[in-house]
């Protein structure tokens, strides 16, 4: 689904983060991207999202070069990105409001027919229920806990049925119990809908819990994709397994002892 060929990128006046970088991600795979601060994790995600454009090389998704955001990609950020003047339900519906404005033009919104208002309402309601925030649907972001705000941001994205889900450390600021609950929810979502998932994290455990494949970025210029295969991802109670600690140690060594 995603083909990255000889990718090069640098911010103005800074050393390159990527140069001649190649990677392939297949439809339905779950990936975690990990590395030290400043290594280019979020930059990599924004390049996949079309929010940044490569300086050289190209990124193709479903055969098309990514030069701008595509309608089928969903993006969940760490800071929620909720409209403070809108309720939970209104924030969760925001993507559909934007799609309705542009119509099914294939550029800002998927091509095809419009989804009727009743069907949109049903989709949004299903995700509010599934993410356990239906009871606060009429509250504003300032009235919510941090976990409820993040669930709202996730509901807004998942209700749009993305085929590619990009997540930038969406659980890092949450309490451990809430973080584990949302990680489990997203693993179930991935299995059920067979989306392609790419999660950026700084946490080794989270990478092992969520990524069937783990891309390890390094400080400085990334020229070669370092990928660790992870057969434990999505399993039950994997922390208690001997293999988990072995993979943890291997990943920690790949990170240069950081994390």
GUKESE-348193 format. One line per 8 residues: their letters; for each residue x, y, z of N, C-alpha, C. Coordinates in pm, 1 decimal. Example, Ala and Ser with C-alpha at 12.3 -4.5 7.8 and 13.67 -1.06 7.14 Angstrom:
AS	1319.0/-569.0/780.0/1230.0/-450.0/780.0/1320.0/-330.0/780.0  1285.0/-225.0/708.0/1367.0/-106.0/714.0/1290.0/3.0/787.0
% end
This chain:
XXXXXXXX	81.8/-121.0/0.0/0.0/0.0/0.0/85.0/125.8/0.0  191.4/127.6/84.9/279.2/244.4/93.0/416.0/205.3/39.2  463.4/281.2/-58.6/596.0/259.6/-114.4/676.1/388.3/-97.9  785.4/379.1/-24.1/874.2/493.7/-3.0/1003.7/463.6/-77.1  1039.2/551.2/-170.0/1156.1/526.9/-253.3/1250.9/646.5/-249.7  1374.5/619.7/-210.1/1484.7/717.8/-204.2/1439.6/850.0/-142.6  1365.0/839.3/-33.8/1311.3/957.5/33.7/1423.0/1044.4/89.7  1412.7/1173.3/64.3/1502.5/1270.2/125.3/1421.5/1385.7/182.9
XXXXXXXX	1458.0/1427.9/303.0/1387.6/1541.5/363.6/1476.6/1608.6/467.2  1473.4/1742.4/466.4/1542.3/1822.6/567.9/1464.3/1951.6/588.0  1459.2/1998.1/710.1/1402.2/2129.8/736.3/1503.2/2236.0/695.3  1455.5/2352.2/658.1/1542.0/2458.8/607.9/1653.8/2490.4/707.0  1776.1/2491.1/657.6/1891.1/2526.4/739.3/1937.0/2417.5/833.6  1878.5/2296.9/823.9/1915.4/2188.0/913.2/1967.6/2067.9/834.0  2038.1/1979.5/903.3/2089.0/1858.0/840.8/1971.4/1768.1/802.5  1986.2/1686.4/698.5/1875.6/1599.6/655.5/1840.6/1494.6/760.2
XXXXXXXX	1710.7/1466.8/771.2/1661.3/1359.0/856.8/1651.9/1228.2/779.9  1624.3/1237.5/649.6/1614.1/1120.1/563.0/1689.9/1147.9/433.9  1756.4/1044.2/384.8/1830.0/1055.5/258.8/1841.0/916.3/196.0  1785.7/899.7/75.3/1788.3/770.2/8.8/1716.6/660.6/84.6  1610.4/695.1/154.5/1541.2/605.3/247.5/1432.0/527.9/174.2  1433.7/394.3/186.7/1334.9/307.0/122.6/1258.6/226.2/227.1  1128.0/208.6/202.9/1046.5/125.2/292.3/917.1/88.5/221.6  869.5/-33.6/245.1/739.8/-76.8/193.1/651.4/-120.5/309.2
XXXXXXXX	527.3/-75.1/309.1/428.4/-112.7/409.4/307.6/-168.3/334.6  270.2/-291.2/367.9/161.4/-356.9/296.4/25.9/-326.4/360.2  -77.4/-340.0/278.4/-214.3/-318.0/324.9/-245.5/-406.5/445.0  -301.4/-346.7/549.1/-345.3/-420.9/665.9/-239.4/-444.8/770.9  -117.5/-398.1/748.5/-11.4/-417.5/847.1/-18.8/-311.8/957.2  29.8/-349.4/1075.2/38.8/-257.2/1188.2/186.5/-229.7/1215.1  224.0/-103.5/1208.5/362.8/-61.6/1228.4/372.7/32.6/1347.2  482.1/21.6/1419.0/518.6/120.1/1520.2/649.3/184.1/1475.8
XXXXXXXX	660.4/313.9/1498.6/782.7/388.5/1465.2/838.6/444.0/1594.8  963.0/410.5/1623.9/1023.1/448.8/1750.9/1162.5/505.0/1727.4  1207.9/587.6/1818.4/1341.2/645.5/1808.7/1355.2/758.9/1908.3  1476.9/807.6/1929.7/1499.5/915.3/2025.8/1438.6/1047.3/1978.8  1423.8/1140.7/2069.6/1367.6/1271.9/2036.1/1451.0/1338.2/1926.7  1381.6/1397.9/1829.6/1449.8/1469.3/1723.5/1498.7/1383.7/1609.0  1463.1/1254.1/1608.7/1514.7/1164.2/1504.4/1431.3/1167.5/1376.9  1312.2/1228.5/1382.8/1228.4/1237.5/1263.1/1102.0/1153.9/1266.1
XXXXXXXX	1061.2/1106.7/1384.2/940.8/1021.1/1393.2/816.8/1096.3/1344.4  791.6/1211.9/1402.5/673.2/1289.3/1363.9/686.0/1339.2/1221.1  805.6/1377.3/1181.3/828.9/1418.9/1042.4/791.4/1307.1/946.4  832.2/1185.1/978.4/799.6/1068.6/895.6/648.5/1053.5/883.2  577.7/1067.7/994.3/432.3/1053.6/992.9/367.9/1163.5/908.3  417.3/1285.7/921.7/361.9/1397.3/844.4/389.8/1382.4/695.1  502.1/1321.0/661.1/530.0/1291.9/520.7/429.9/1190.4/466.1  399.5/1086.1/545.0/299.2/988.4/503.3/161.5/1054.0/490.3
XXXXXXXX	134.1/1150.1/578.4/3.3/1216.5/578.6/-10.6/1318.7/466.6  100.5/1355.0/402.5/95.0/1457.9/298.8/99.2/1598.2/353.8  129.0/1612.7/482.5/140.2/1746.1/543.0/278.0/1806.7/518.8  375.5/1721.4/487.9/507.6/1763.8/443.5/535.6/1694.4/310.7  618.6/1758.1/227.2/649.6/1705.0/94.6/797.2/1668.8/88.6  832.9/1550.2/37.5/973.8/1511.8/28.4/1056.3/1611.2/-52.3  1181.6/1629.4/-10.4/1273.8/1710.8/-88.8/1324.8/1632.2/-208.7  1329.8/1499.7/-194.7/1369.9/1412.0/-304.2/1304.3/1276.3/-284.1
XXXXXXXX	1303.5/1196.6/-389.8/1235.8/1068.8/-383.0/1084.8/1086.7/-381.2  1013.6/981.6/-343.0/868.3/992.4/-341.2/806.2/892.6/-244.8  682.9/923.5/-206.7/598.8/833.7/-128.2/473.1/808.0/-209.8  441.5/681.2/-232.2/320.2/645.4/-304.3/229.3/562.4/-214.2  102.4/594.3/-216.1/1.7/517.4/-143.9/-102.3/472.0/-244.9  -123.1/341.4/-251.5/-211.8/283.3/-353.1/-170.4/329.2/-493.1  -40.2/343.6/-514.5/12.6/376.8/-646.7/17.7/523.3/-680.1  -42.4/608.9/-596.5/-46.1/752.2/-625.5/55.3/827.4/-539.9
XXXXXXXX	132.2/919.7/-599.4/228.2/997.7/-520.8/157.1/1088.4/-421.0  214.0/1099.2/-301.4/153.2/1179.7/-196.2/217.5/1318.1/-195.4  142.6/1415.8/-244.3/188.0/1554.3/-248.9/98.0/1645.8/-167.0  -6.9/1588.1/-110.1/-103.4/1660.2/-26.9/-181.8/1555.5/52.7  -254.4/1596.1/156.0/-334.3/1498.1/231.6/-435.3/1427.6/141.7  -453.2/1296.4/166.0/-547.8/1218.1/87.2/-671.6/1187.3/170.3  -789.0/1179.6/107.6/-914.4/1160.7/181.6/-920.6/1033.2/264.9  -850.7/926.1/220.3/-861.3/799.1/289.8/-768.1/782.8/407.7
XXXXXXXX	-688.6/884.1/438.5/-594.4/876.9/550.8/-654.1/944.4/673.8  -645.0/876.7/788.0/-687.9/934.2/915.4/-566.5/964.8/1001.1  -568.3/1077.4/1070.0/-455.2/1120.4/1151.8/-503.1/1154.7/1292.4  -442.1/1090.9/1392.2/-472.4/1118.1/1532.7/-347.3/1176.6/1597.0  -360.9/1295.2/1654.7/-247.3/1365.8/1713.8/-250.1/1358.4/1866.0  -137.0/1386.8/1925.7/-125.7/1382.2/2070.8/-206.6/1493.2/2137.4  -217.9/1608.9/2071.3/-282.6/1724.2/2135.4/-431.8/1734.9/2104.1  -491.4/1627.3/2052.1/-635.8/1615.0/2030.8/-686.7/1696.4/1911.8
XXXXXXXX	-655.0/1827.4/1906.3/-701.6/1911.0/1796.5/-851.7/1931.5/1796.2  -914.0/1938.5/1913.9/-1058.9/1957.5/1922.4/-1094.3/2105.3/1916.3  -1211.5/2134.5/1861.2/-1261.9/2272.1/1861.1/-1320.2/2301.9/1999.0  -1266.7/2401.9/2070.4/-1311.4/2425.7/2208.3/-1455.9/2471.8/2219.3  -1511.0/2529.1/2112.0/-1647.9/2580.4/2115.4/-1750.7/2475.2/2070.3  -1703.9/2354.8/2040.0/-1793.6/2248.7/1993.2/-1802.1/2136.4/2095.6  -1916.0/2070.9/2099.4/-1935.3/1959.1/2191.9/-1859.9/1835.5/2142.7  -1859.7/1732.5/2226.2/-1798.4/1605.5/2188.1/-1860.4/1553.8/2058.6
XXXXXXXX	-1992.9/1552.6/2053.2/-2060.1/1502.7/1933.8/-2026.7/1587.1/1811.8  -2025.1/1718.7/1825.7/-1993.4/1807.0/1713.1/-1849.3/1788.0/1667.1  -1757.5/1769.7/1761.0/-1618.8/1743.8/1724.1/-1605.7/1610.4/1652.1  -1679.4/1509.8/1698.4/-1672.5/1378.2/1636.0/-1730.6/1379.0/1495.0  -1820.5/1472.1/1467.1/-1883.5/1483.9/1335.3/-1806.8/1574.8/1240.5  -1701.7/1638.7/1288.8/-1636.0/1745.3/1212.4/-1589.1/1698.2/1074.8  -1528.8/1580.1/1068.2/-1481.2/1531.0/939.1/-1593.0/1517.5/837.6  -1709.2/1475.8/884.2/-1823.2/1460.4/794.5/-1877.8/1595.9/749.5
XXXXXXXX	-1869.7/1695.2/836.5/-1911.1/1830.5/797.8/-1821.8/1882.9/685.5  -1692.2/1858.5/699.6/-1597.3/1902.2/596.4/-1621.3/1827.2/466.5  -1643.3/1695.8/475.6/-1671.7/1617.5/355.5/-1798.1/1665.7/285.7  -1899.2/1699.3/363.6/-2024.5/1746.6/305.0/-2004.4/1879.8/234.6  -1916.5/1963.8/289.1/-1889.5/2095.4/228.4/-1828.6/2080.2/89.4  -1728.5/1991.0/77.6/-1659.3/1974.2/-49.8/-1733.1/1881.8/-145.7  -1813.4/1790.5/-89.8/-1876.2/1690.5/-174.8/-1777.0/1581.5/-210.4  -1822.8/1474.1/-273.3/-1735.5/1359.7/-305.6/-1646.5/1389.9/-426.2
XXXXXXXX	-1551.0/1483.7/-409.6/-1469.7/1529.6/-522.1/-1344.3/1445.3/-544.9  -1315.7/1349.4/-454.7/-1197.5/1266.7/-470.2/-1068.9/1335.9/-431.9  -1076.3/1461.8/-392.8/-958.1/1540.3/-357.2/-959.7/1577.0/-209.9  -1069.0/1637.2/-167.5/-1086.1/1670.6/-26.4/-1167.9/1564.7/46.7  -1240.4/1487.1/-28.9/-1330.6/1385.8/24.7/-1331.9/1268.1/-72.0  -1350.4/1145.0/-22.6/-1352.0/1030.5/-114.1/-1455.9/1046.7/-223.9  -1421.7/1001.1/-344.3/-1516.4/1008.8/-454.7/-1629.1/908.1/-433.4  -1737.4/930.0/-505.3/-1852.4/841.9/-490.8/-1974.4/920.9/-447.4
XXXXXXXX	-2066.9/854.6/-381.6/-2189.4/920.3/-338.7/-2175.1/974.3/-196.7  -2252.8/1077.1/-166.7/-2255.3/1130.4/-30.7/-2321.7/1030.6/63.7  -2278.1/1032.7/188.2/-2342.4/949.5/289.0/-2454.5/1031.2/352.0  -2572.4/973.7/361.4/-2686.4/1045.8/416.6/-2666.4/1083.8/562.6  -2739.5/1184.4/606.5/-2727.1/1236.7/742.2/-2752.5/1129.3/847.2  -2852.3/1045.6/824.7/-2885.1/939.6/921.6/-2770.5/839.8/935.5  -2707.2/804.6/824.0/-2596.9/709.8/828.5/-2475.1/770.1/897.4  -2452.0/898.9/873.9/-2341.4/967.3/941.9/-2365.3/967.4/1092.3
XXXXXXXX	-2487.6/1001.3/1131.7/-2522.5/1003.8/1273.4/-2502.3/866.3/1336.7  -2541.3/761.0/1265.5/-2525.2/625.4/1316.4/-2378.2/590.1/1334.6  -2293.8/627.0/1237.1/-2150.6/599.3/1247.7/-2089.6/670.1/1367.1  -2119.0/798.5/1380.1/-2063.3/877.0/1491.0/-2111.3/821.0/1623.9  -2241.4/791.7/1633.2/-2296.7/736.6/1757.3/-2230.0/604.1/1794.9  -2205.6/520.5/1695.8/-2141.3/391.7/1722.3/-2003.7/409.0/1784.9  -1927.1/506.9/1735.3/-1793.1/527.0/1789.3/-1794.8/596.5/1924.7  -1892.6/683.6/1946.8/-1905.9/744.2/2080.2/-1936.7/635.1/2183.2
XXXXXXXX	-2022.2/542.0/2145.2/-2055.4/431.0/2234.7/-1935.1/339.2/2254.0  -1871.9/304.1/2145.4/-1762.0/208.4/2151.0/-1643.3/261.9/2231.4  -1621.3/392.9/2222.5/-1510.6/455.5/2295.2/-1553.6/509.1/2431.8  -1676.3/476.2/2470.2/-1727.0/504.5/2604.9/-1731.9/654.1/2637.1  -1775.5/733.2/2539.2/-1790.3/877.2/2563.5/-1929.7/926.5/2522.0  -2022.5/833.5/2497.7/-2158.2/875.2/2461.7/-2223.2/955.1/2574.3  -2187.7/925.6/2696.8/-2249.6/994.1/2811.1/-2204.8/1140.1/2823.3  -2096.6/1177.2/2753.8/-2048.3/1316.1/2761.5/-2061.5/1384.9/2625.5
XXXXXXXX	-2149.2/1334.1/2541.6/-2160.4/1383.5/2404.0/-2194.3/1531.5/2396.5  -2260.7/1586.1/2497.7/-2300.5/1727.6/2494.8/-2206.6/1819.1/2573.5  -2096.6/1765.0/2619.9/-1999.3/1846.0/2692.6/-1895.3/1903.9/2597.3  -1827.6/2009.8/2645.3/-1724.1/2075.8/2566.9/-1587.1/2025.3/2612.4  -1485.0/2038.4/2526.7/-1353.3/1986.6/2562.1/-1301.0/2030.5/2698.4  -1330.1/2153.4/2738.0/-1281.8/2203.0/2866.7/-1344.7/2130.7/2984.6  -1455.6/2060.5/2960.1/-1525.4/1987.7/3065.8/-1485.0/1840.5/3071.7  -1392.3/1800.4/2986.9/-1355.6/1660.0/2975.2/-1221.5/1631.4/3040.5
XXXXXXXX	-1201.7/1505.2/3075.0/-1069.3/1459.8/3116.7/-981.4/1447.8/2992.4  -853.0/1434.2/3014.8/-759.9/1420.4/2902.3/-792.1/1294.2/2821.0  -825.3/1186.5/2892.1/-860.2/1063.1/2823.0/-985.4/1077.4/2738.0  -1085.2/1149.1/2788.7/-1208.3/1170.7/2712.5/-1182.1/1257.0/2588.8  -1094.1/1354.4/2601.8/-1059.7/1436.6/2485.4/-991.4/1352.2/2378.2  -902.1/1263.0/2421.1/-834.2/1179.7/2322.4/-930.9/1082.1/2257.8  -1023.7/1026.2/2335.7/-1125.1/936.8/2278.5/-1210.5/1010.6/2175.5  -1241.0/1137.1/2201.4/-1318.7/1217.1/2106.6/-1242.4/1234.6/1975.8
XXXXXXXX	-1113.0/1262.9/1986.4/-1030.0/1278.5/1866.3/-1023.7/1148.2/1787.7  -1015.9/1036.7/1858.1/-1012.4/906.2/1791.2/-1146.5/877.0/1724.3  -1257.7/906.9/1793.3/-1390.2/886.0/1735.0/-1407.2/967.9/1607.9  -1360.6/1091.4/1609.0/-1369.6/1178.7/1491.0/-1298.9/1115.1/1371.0  -1183.7/1053.0/1397.3/-1105.7/992.5/1289.0/-1164.9/859.9/1243.1  -1198.5/771.7/1336.7/-1242.3/636.7/1300.3/-1380.3/635.8/1235.8  -1463.9/732.9/1268.0/-1596.1/736.2/1206.8/-1588.8/758.9/1055.7  -1474.1/809.3/1007.3/-1457.0/836.7/864.4/-1411.7/713.8/785.6
XXXXXXXX	-1392.6/601.5/853.5/-1351.4/476.2/787.8/-1221.7/491.1/708.1  -1113.8/537.2/770.4/-988.7/551.1/696.0/-931.3/414.9/658.9  -861.4/408.6/545.5/-791.3/284.6/511.7/-647.6/287.8/562.7  -599.6/407.5/596.2/-466.8/425.9/654.9/-482.4/511.5/779.6  -440.4/458.7/893.5/-453.5/530.0/1020.0/-314.2/564.9/1071.6  -286.6/694.5/1085.7/-159.4/745.3/1135.7/-182.2/805.0/1273.7  -97.5/767.0/1370.6/-115.4/814.3/1507.5/18.5/863.2/1562.8  18.6/986.9/1611.3/141.4/1048.1/1663.2/136.9/1053.1/1815.4
XXXXXXXX	194.0/952.2/1879.7/198.6/940.6/2026.1/64.3/977.2/2090.0  -43.6/914.0/2046.9/-175.7/955.2/2094.9/-204.0/922.1/2239.6  -125.8/831.7/2300.6/-155.7/787.8/2437.6/-49.4/830.6/2538.4  52.0/903.1/2494.3/168.8/926.9/2580.4/138.0/1011.9/2703.3  37.5/1098.6/2695.5/7.8/1187.3/2807.9/-101.9/1132.4/2899.2  -143.7/1008.1/2876.2/-254.9/951.0/2950.8/-205.7/865.3/3066.9  -292.1/849.2/3167.4/-261.0/759.2/3277.7/-247.2/616.6/3225.3  -172.0/534.7/3298.1/-139.6/399.9/3252.1/-264.0/317.1/3220.5
XXXXXXXX	-364.2/320.6/3308.6/-483.8/238.1/3288.9/-560.4/281.5/3163.9  -573.6/413.4/3144.3/-643.9/465.7/3026.4/-564.2/434.2/2901.0  -432.3/448.2/2909.7/-346.0/420.2/2794.7/-360.7/274.6/2751.0  -357.1/182.3/2846.2/-368.3/40.4/2812.4/-505.5/8.1/2753.7  -609.9/71.9/2805.5/-743.9/48.2/2754.3/-754.9/94.3/2608.9  -699.9/211.7/2577.7/-706.2/262.2/2441.1/-616.7/182.0/2347.4  -502.4/136.9/2396.4/-416.6/51.3/2314.3/-491.8/-75.8/2275.6  -561.5/-134.2/2372.0/-638.5/-255.8/2345.2/-750.1/-227.8/2245.7
XXXXXXXX	-818.3/-114.2/2263.5/-926.2/-76.1/2171.5/-874.0/-62.9/2029.3  -757.4/-0.5/2013.8/-702.4/19.8/1880.0/-653.3/-111.3/1818.8  -605.7/-204.7/1899.4/-565.6/-335.7/1846.2/-688.8/-411.1/1794.7  -797.8/-403.9/1870.1/-922.1/-468.7/1827.7/-971.8/-404.9/1697.2  -964.5/-271.6/1691.8/-1006.6/-199.5/1570.1/-925.0/-244.8/1450.0  -794.8/-257.5/1468.3/-707.2/-298.6/1357.9/-743.8/-437.7/1307.2  -766.9/-531.3/1397.9/-802.9/-667.4/1358.1/-938.6/-670.1/1286.8  -1031.2/-590.3/1336.1/-1167.6/-593.9/1284.0/-1179.1/-530.3/1145.8
XXXXXXXX	-1109.2/-418.5/1124.3/-1126.8/-342.1/1000.7/-1010.1/-356.4/903.2  -902.2/-424.0/945.4/-787.1/-449.6/856.6/-730.9/-321.6/796.3  -730.7/-214.9/873.7/-667.5/-91.8/828.1/-515.5/-108.6/832.7  -447.3/-19.7/762.5/-302.7/-9.3/774.8/-274.7/93.4/883.2  -204.5/53.3/989.5/-180.7/140.9/1103.8/-33.3/175.0/1115.6  -3.3/302.3/1138.9/133.2/346.1/1168.0/128.2/433.0/1292.7  187.8/383.7/1401.1/185.8/452.3/1530.2/326.2/499.6/1565.5  340.2/628.6/1590.7/466.7/684.5/1640.0/464.8/680.6/1791.9
XXXXXXXX	571.9/631.4/1851.1/581.7/624.6/1996.3/726.3/641.8/2039.8  745.1/681.9/2164.2/879.9/686.9/2222.1/897.5/574.6/2323.9  792.3/491.5/2339.4/788.4/391.6/2444.8/808.7/251.0/2387.2  908.9/179.9/2436.7/940.6/47.1/2384.5/824.9/-50.4/2405.5  765.5/-49.2/2524.6/653.5/-140.4/2551.3/538.7/-116.3/2454.4  504.8/10.1/2432.3/394.1/41.2/2342.5/424.9/-5.7/2200.6  548.5/10.9/2157.1/587.0/-37.2/2024.3/566.1/-187.3/2013.8  604.1/-261.3/2118.6/590.0/-407.4/2116.8/443.8/-450.7/2128.1
XXXXXXXX	363.1/-373.0/2195.2/222.0/-406.7/2209.8/143.7/-382.6/2081.5  187.3/-286.3/2000.5/104.3/-241.3/1888.7/158.8/-273.4/1750.6  289.1/-287.7/1735.0/346.1/-299.7/1602.1/388.2/-440.7/1564.1  327.1/-495.9/1458.3/375.6/-622.8/1402.8/515.2/-603.5/1343.5  539.8/-480.9/1298.0/669.8/-441.7/1244.5/708.2/-311.5/1313.6  831.9/-300.8/1356.1/876.1/-182.1/1429.3/990.7/-116.5/1352.8  968.0/7.0/1308.6/1069.3/85.1/1239.3/1146.3/166.1/1343.0  1277.3/147.1/1347.0/1362.2/215.1/1444.5/1440.3/325.2/1373.9
XXXXXXXX	1409.9/450.2/1409.1/1481.7/564.1/1352.7/1594.9/604.2/1446.1  1692.3/673.7/1391.9/1810.3/711.0/1469.5/1833.1/861.7/1463.6  1907.2/911.8/1559.3/1947.0/1051.8/1557.6/2040.2/1074.1/1439.8  2023.4/1187.0/1371.9/2103.0/1212.6/1252.9/2025.0/1175.0/1129.0  2094.1/1141.5/1022.0/2029.3/1111.2/894.9/1994.8/963.0/884.6  1869.0/934.7/855.3/1823.0/797.1/835.9/1833.6/761.2/687.6  1925.4/671.3/656.7/1948.7/630.3/517.8/1897.6/489.4/488.6  1884.5/408.8/590.4/1839.3/271.1/573.6/1733.4/239.6/678.1
XXXXXXXX	1626.9/174.5/633.5/1519.3/137.9/726.4/1564.4/21.0/813.8  1565.0/43.4/944.6/1596.3/-63.5/1039.7/1463.3/-112.9/1096.2  1428.2/-236.0/1064.0/1296.0/-290.3/1099.1/1312.1/-416.1/1183.1  1240.1/-420.9/1294.0/1235.8/-539.8/1377.5/1098.5/-603.8/1366.0  1094.9/-732.8/1334.0/967.6/-804.5/1327.1/925.4/-843.3/1468.5  794.2/-831.8/1494.0/743.3/-851.5/1629.3/623.2/-946.6/1627.0  644.2/-1075.4/1646.7/534.4/-1172.8/1640.4/439.1/-1166.4/1760.1  473.4/-1090.2/1863.6/389.9/-1086.4/1983.7/279.3/-981.2/1977.9
XXXXXXXX	288.2/-886.5/1887.4/194.0/-773.4/1885.0/49.7/-821.2/1878.8  -33.6/-758.7/1960.7/-176.0/-790.4/1959.7/-214.0/-913.4/2038.9  -114.3/-982.7/2096.2/-145.0/-1101.0/2175.7/-192.8/-1065.5/2315.2  -239.3/-1163.3/2387.5/-288.6/-1142.9/2523.1/-175.8/-1160.5/2624.6  -168.7/-1067.8/2717.8/-75.0/-1077.5/2830.1/67.7/-1105.9/2782.5  111.7/-1030.7/2682.6/242.7/-1060.8/2624.6/358.6/-1017.0/2714.2  332.3/-924.9/2808.1/441.1/-879.4/2896.0/497.4/-992.2/2981.8  415.9/-1092.8/3008.8/459.7/-1203.4/3094.5/540.3/-1308.4/3018.7
XXXXXXXX	547.6/-1294.6/2888.4/617.1/-1394.3/2808.2/767.6/-1367.3/2806.6  845.3/-1474.8/2805.4/990.5/-1463.9/2800.5/1035.5/-1390.6/2674.1  966.3/-1418.4/2562.7/1003.6/-1356.7/2435.7/987.9/-1204.9/2439.3  892.8/-1157.0/2521.2/869.9/-1012.9/2530.3/995.3/-942.7/2582.4  1052.7/-995.1/2688.7/1173.0/-933.9/2744.8/1289.2/-942.3/2647.2  1297.4/-1051.4/2572.0/1402.9/-1064.3/2472.4/1388.4/-959.1/2363.0  1265.7/-940.5/2314.4/1241.1/-838.9/2212.2/1263.3/-698.4/2267.8  1222.5/-679.1/2393.3/1243.7/-550.0/2459.7/1392.9/-515.7/2460.9
XXXXXXXX	1474.9/-611.8/2500.3/1619.2/-588.5/2508.6/1680.2/-563.7/2370.4  1632.6/-639.7/2270.9/1682.1/-620.6/2134.7/1649.4/-481.0/2084.0  1526.7/-438.4/2109.2/1483.5/-306.0/2063.5/1559.7/-195.9/2137.5  1583.1/-217.3/2263.2/1659.2/-119.4/2341.3/1801.7/-105.8/2286.3  1862.1/-217.0/2247.1/1996.1/-211.6/2186.6/1992.7/-139.5/2052.9  1887.8/-161.5/1973.9/1875.5/-92.8/1846.6/1861.5/56.6/1865.2  1804.5/96.1/1978.3/1788.9/237.4/2009.9/1915.0/296.9/2072.7  2017.2/215.0/2086.0/2142.3/262.1/2145.9/2137.3/272.3/2295.4
XXX	2047.2/190.2/2356.4/2036.6/192.3/2502.4/1940.7/296.5/2553.7  1876.2/374.6/2462.2/1780.8/475.5/2504.8/1643.8/412.9/2521.2  1550.8/487.2/2583.8/1412.2/440.5/2600.7/1394.1/375.6/2734.1
% end
